[in-house]
């Protein structure tokens, strides 16, 4: 069969889309205001939430990092102060070897700081000052560390020592021997290297509130070093420091009335 050609379809172009008529100016402004309001609401909600989340993260990080830094600082302080105090203790021991086992007398005129005979024997004078004790030299102190020179292990014995020193000064008696107690019941022994309870007898201790954390480094007669928290020992008790402050300035106050 003969194929008849199909009639060609004429091409009719599509009509372009008709743009919607512009909104009235008032409607457009209201839409813009609404958009701004929504944006402000979103920002006002999201930004504080983000800030709170960041603050929470920082707080957690601080809670983890700061104690570790404080502990590291404490450890460094303990190590450095203990090293300085042991250097002083070594000189005290050398003194004792040449003085029948007796350690030197306390320096009453200088407020119980490390005695001058020991200070002059130290190879490094910086061992006399704790790096964190910025006030000692400024206040004219000869050392950051104190030395009592007699066997004292608690607050009662400390008070008895100051009374005995005051009495000896008042009566112009020598301090080179064991000091008699006021009630005559015994004596306060002068420090010797052969004392049996050497691990309980403090020889060198730091100034109160020397550091911005509540602790004090103490070296005992046996050479051990301990970092004591406040109220953990009589040396870092407020009652002791009230007595000690008076004894440093006017030891005669503790003499017999």
Secondary structure by P-SEA (a helix, b strand, c coil): ccccccccccccccccccccccccaaaaaaaaaaaaaaaaaaaacaaaaaaaaaaaaaaaaaaacaaaaaaaaaaaaaaaaaaaaaaaaaaaaaaaaacccccccccccccccccaaaaaacccccccccccccccccccccccccccccccccaaaaaaaaaaaaaaaaacccccccccccccccccccccccccccccccccccccccccccbbbbbccccccccccccccccccaaaaaaaaaaaccccccccc
